[in-house]
Amino acid sequence: MELFLAVKSRKGKPKKVIDVGYLACDYHSYMAVGVALAAPDGMECNVAVIGLGGGGLCNFLHHCFQKVWLPVIFIPVHPWWFLSEVW
């Protein structure tokens, strides 16, 4: 399974679209099971995600659990954080 799906556009040219039903990491599937346990049978609930990353988990949760309110807390990182140990 791949992150991108090849879909034909109206002009007949293939283009890549993101597959929101794909989980890239094993631990994402464990987190999705936790959400499924918190919101069985499509119940409404609140789930907070701390750290956005690439957004793949949030896209999956939003696509599969439409009634789950999903606030995301983004933790910004300084762009040169990896140089702090060098200096």
Residue frames as a rotation matrix with the C-alpha (Angstrom) as fourth column:
MET 1
0.583 0.812 0.000 0.00
0.812 -0.583 0.000 0.00
0.000 0.000 -1.000 0.00
GLU 2
-0.515 -0.782 0.351 1.30
0.790 -0.592 -0.161 3.46
0.333 0.194 0.923 -0.85
LEU 3
-0.501 0.257 -0.826 0.63
0.469 -0.722 -0.509 6.91
-0.727 -0.643 0.241 0.47
PHE 4
-0.494 0.284 -0.822 -0.31
-0.645 -0.754 0.127 8.23
-0.584 0.592 0.555 -2.98
LEU 5
0.058 0.579 0.814 -2.96
0.456 0.709 -0.537 6.92
-0.888 0.402 -0.223 -5.33
ALA 6
-0.949 -0.301 -0.090 -2.82
0.040 -0.401 0.915 7.43
-0.311 0.865 0.393 -9.09
VAL 7
0.024 0.999 0.026 -6.11
0.509 0.010 -0.861 8.89
-0.861 0.034 -0.508 -10.29
LYS 8
-0.508 -0.139 0.850 -7.01
0.852 -0.226 0.472 10.04
0.127 0.964 0.233 -13.78
SER 9
-0.664 0.266 -0.698 -7.91
0.054 -0.915 -0.400 13.68
-0.745 -0.303 0.594 -14.07
ARG 10
0.420 0.901 -0.110 -10.62
0.013 -0.127 -0.992 15.06
-0.907 0.415 -0.064 -16.35
LYS 11
0.420 -0.343 -0.840 -8.06
-0.874 -0.402 -0.273 15.55
-0.244 0.849 -0.468 -19.07
GLY 12
0.937 0.028 -0.347 -7.02
-0.152 0.931 -0.333 11.89
0.313 0.365 0.877 -18.88
LYS 13
-0.019 -0.999 0.027 -3.61
-0.355 -0.018 -0.935 12.52
0.935 -0.027 -0.354 -17.35
PRO 14
0.399 0.137 -0.907 -2.74
0.686 0.611 0.394 10.55
0.608 -0.780 0.150 -14.21
LYS 15
-0.001 -0.398 0.918 -2.15
-0.478 -0.806 -0.350 12.62
0.878 -0.439 -0.189 -11.10
LYS 16
-0.576 -0.284 -0.766 -1.23
0.489 0.632 -0.602 11.73
0.655 -0.721 -0.225 -7.54
VAL 17
0.244 0.642 0.727 -3.64
-0.503 -0.557 0.661 12.26
0.829 -0.527 0.187 -4.68
ILE 18
-0.709 -0.516 0.481 -3.09
-0.652 0.218 -0.727 11.50
0.270 -0.829 -0.491 -1.00
ASP 19
-0.099 0.619 -0.779 -4.66
0.142 0.783 0.605 8.30
0.985 -0.050 -0.166 0.33
VAL 20
-0.226 0.042 0.973 -6.12
-0.813 -0.558 -0.165 9.41
0.536 -0.829 0.160 3.67
GLY 21
0.821 0.562 0.102 -6.98
-0.536 0.696 0.478 5.81
0.198 -0.448 0.872 4.56
TYR 22
0.453 -0.760 -0.465 -3.29
0.330 0.628 -0.704 4.87
0.828 0.166 0.536 4.81
LEU 23
0.950 -0.251 0.188 -1.37
-0.269 -0.341 0.901 4.80
-0.162 -0.906 -0.391 8.09
ALA 24
0.516 -0.817 -0.258 2.37
-0.489 -0.033 -0.872 5.11
0.704 0.576 -0.416 7.55
CYS 25
-0.566 -0.765 0.306 3.54
-0.656 0.193 -0.730 3.88
0.499 -0.614 -0.611 10.97
ASP 26
-0.440 0.366 -0.820 2.59
0.405 0.896 0.183 0.89
0.802 -0.251 -0.542 13.09
TYR 27
-0.797 0.105 -0.594 2.02
0.570 -0.193 -0.799 3.00
-0.198 -0.976 0.094 16.18
HIS 28
-0.803 0.577 -0.146 -0.54
-0.594 -0.763 0.254 5.10
0.035 0.291 0.956 14.26
SER 29
-0.280 0.727 -0.627 -2.73
-0.160 0.609 0.777 2.01
0.947 0.318 -0.054 13.99
TYR 30
-0.490 0.071 -0.869 -2.55
0.804 0.423 -0.419 1.58
0.338 -0.904 -0.264 17.77
MET 31
-0.926 0.163 -0.341 -3.59
0.017 -0.883 -0.468 5.19
-0.378 -0.439 0.815 18.24
ALA 32
-0.597 0.741 -0.306 -6.49
-0.639 -0.209 0.740 4.70
0.485 0.638 0.598 15.82
VAL 33
-0.307 0.461 -0.832 -7.63
0.449 0.841 0.301 1.69
0.839 -0.281 -0.465 17.87
GLY 34
-0.764 -0.020 -0.645 -7.64
0.620 -0.300 -0.725 3.93
-0.178 -0.954 0.242 20.94
VAL 35
-0.826 0.504 -0.254 -9.88
-0.539 -0.838 0.089 6.41
-0.168 0.210 0.963 19.15
ALA 36
-0.406 0.690 -0.600 -12.15
-0.313 0.511 0.800 3.58
0.858 0.513 0.008 18.00
LEU 37
-0.443 0.217 -0.870 -12.49
0.766 0.595 -0.242 2.45
0.465 -0.773 -0.431 21.63
ALA 38
-0.854 0.092 -0.512 -13.25
0.271 -0.761 -0.590 6.01
-0.444 -0.642 0.625 22.77
ALA 39
-0.394 0.719 -0.572 -15.89
-0.787 -0.586 -0.195 6.51
-0.475 0.373 0.797 20.06
PRO 40
-0.846 0.087 0.527 -17.60
0.232 0.948 0.217 3.16
-0.480 0.306 -0.822 19.40
ASP 41
-0.156 0.842 0.517 -20.37
0.945 0.280 -0.171 3.00
-0.289 0.461 -0.839 16.79
GLY 42
-0.314 -0.039 0.949 -19.69
0.675 -0.712 0.194 6.53
0.667 0.702 0.249 15.54
MET 43
0.574 0.499 -0.649 -20.36
0.816 -0.407 0.409 8.27
-0.060 -0.765 -0.641 18.85
GLU 44
0.608 -0.348 0.713 -19.24
-0.021 -0.905 -0.424 11.85
0.793 0.243 -0.558 19.31
CYS 45
0.715 -0.434 -0.548 -16.15
0.652 0.134 0.746 12.39
-0.250 -0.891 0.379 21.46
ASN 46
0.859 -0.512 -0.014 -13.15
-0.505 -0.842 -0.191 14.68
0.086 0.171 -0.982 21.85
VAL 47
0.674 -0.733 0.093 -9.64
0.705 0.676 0.216 13.47
-0.221 -0.081 0.972 21.02
ALA 48
0.817 -0.469 -0.335 -6.59
-0.460 -0.881 0.111 15.75
-0.347 0.064 -0.936 21.29
VAL 49
0.706 -0.682 0.193 -3.49
0.676 0.565 -0.474 15.14
0.214 0.465 0.859 19.19
ILE 50
0.769 -0.538 -0.345 -0.28
-0.191 -0.709 0.678 16.65
-0.610 -0.456 -0.648 20.55
GLY 51
-0.385 -0.917 -0.108 2.32
-0.282 0.005 0.959 17.19
-0.879 0.400 -0.261 17.84
LEU 52
0.555 0.695 -0.458 1.11
-0.604 -0.042 -0.796 17.36
-0.572 0.718 0.396 14.27
GLY 53
-0.237 -0.699 0.675 4.08
0.196 0.646 0.738 15.85
-0.952 0.307 -0.016 12.47
GLY 54
-0.987 -0.146 0.061 3.20
0.076 -0.103 0.992 15.29
-0.139 0.984 0.113 8.84
GLY 55
-0.460 0.883 -0.091 -0.52
-0.827 -0.463 -0.319 15.24
-0.324 -0.072 0.943 9.55
GLY 56
-0.658 0.170 -0.734 -1.08
-0.406 0.741 0.535 11.69
0.634 0.650 -0.419 8.31
LEU 57
-0.828 0.358 -0.431 -2.65
0.556 0.621 -0.552 10.47
0.070 -0.697 -0.713 11.54
CYS 58
-0.593 0.622 -0.510 -4.93
-0.088 -0.680 -0.728 13.51
-0.800 -0.387 0.458 11.77
ASN 59
-0.500 0.401 -0.768 -6.06
-0.864 -0.181 0.469 13.08
0.049 0.898 0.437 8.16
PHE 60
-0.756 0.189 -0.627 -6.82
0.044 0.970 0.240 9.41
0.654 0.154 -0.741 8.82
LEU 61
-0.773 0.458 -0.439 -8.76
0.557 0.160 -0.815 10.13
-0.303 -0.875 -0.378 12.01
HIS 62
-0.543 0.574 -0.613 -10.71
-0.465 -0.813 -0.349 12.94
-0.699 0.096 0.708 10.39
HIS 63
-0.540 0.298 -0.787 -11.59
-0.758 0.234 0.608 10.70
0.366 0.925 0.100 7.43
CYS 64
-0.635 0.218 -0.741 -12.56
0.169 0.975 0.142 7.60
0.754 -0.035 -0.656 9.44
PHE 65
-0.347 0.496 -0.796 -14.15
0.933 0.097 -0.346 9.20
-0.095 -0.863 -0.497 12.50
GLN 66
-0.403 0.196 0.894 -16.23
0.457 -0.803 0.382 12.13
0.793 0.563 0.234 11.27
LYS 67
0.640 0.748 0.176 -18.00
0.192 -0.377 0.906 12.70
0.744 -0.546 -0.385 14.61
VAL 68
0.342 -0.609 -0.716 -14.76
0.933 0.126 0.338 12.95
-0.115 -0.783 0.611 16.60
TRP 69
0.980 -0.107 0.169 -13.74
-0.091 -0.991 -0.098 16.50
0.178 0.080 -0.981 17.47
LEU 70
0.556 -0.831 -0.005 -10.01
0.831 0.555 -0.031 16.58
0.028 0.013 1.000 16.83
PRO 71
0.944 -0.331 -0.006 -8.03
-0.330 -0.942 0.062 19.58
-0.027 -0.056 -0.998 18.12
VAL 72
0.555 -0.831 -0.046 -4.34
0.720 0.507 -0.475 19.41
0.418 0.230 0.879 17.25
ILE 73
0.884 -0.376 -0.279 -1.71
-0.076 -0.704 0.706 21.07
-0.462 -0.603 -0.651 19.40
PHE 74
0.739 -0.645 0.196 1.21
0.346 0.113 -0.931 21.98
0.579 0.756 0.307 17.18
ILE 75
0.711 -0.606 -0.357 4.59
0.301 -0.196 0.933 22.21
-0.636 -0.771 0.043 18.89
PRO 76
0.925 -0.380 -0.010 6.87
-0.181 -0.418 -0.890 24.45
0.334 0.825 -0.456 16.82
VAL 77
0.555 -0.830 -0.057 10.54
0.673 0.409 0.616 23.60
-0.488 -0.380 0.786 16.73
HIS 78
0.453 -0.495 -0.741 13.26
-0.458 -0.843 0.283 26.11
-0.765 0.211 -0.609 16.02
PRO 79
0.953 0.013 -0.303 14.63
-0.285 0.379 -0.880 25.38
0.104 0.925 0.365 12.52
TRP 80
0.153 -0.974 -0.165 18.20
-0.500 0.068 -0.863 25.17
0.852 0.215 -0.477 13.79
TRP 81
0.740 0.212 0.638 17.57
-0.673 0.242 0.699 22.98
-0.006 -0.947 0.322 16.86
PHE 82
0.925 -0.377 -0.040 19.99
0.371 0.923 -0.101 20.32
0.075 0.078 0.994 15.65
LEU 83
0.210 -0.888 0.408 22.89
0.285 -0.344 -0.895 22.79
0.935 0.304 0.181 15.71
SER 84
0.711 0.114 0.694 22.47
-0.527 -0.568 0.632 23.63
0.466 -0.815 -0.344 19.39
GLU 85
0.900 -0.404 0.166 24.74
0.160 0.659 0.735 20.74
-0.406 -0.634 0.658 20.42
VAL 86
0.428 -0.762 0.485 27.39
0.838 0.134 -0.530 21.67
0.339 0.633 0.696 17.87
TRP 87
0.258 -0.301 0.918 27.80
-0.063 -0.953 -0.295 25.25
0.964 0.018 -0.265 19.05
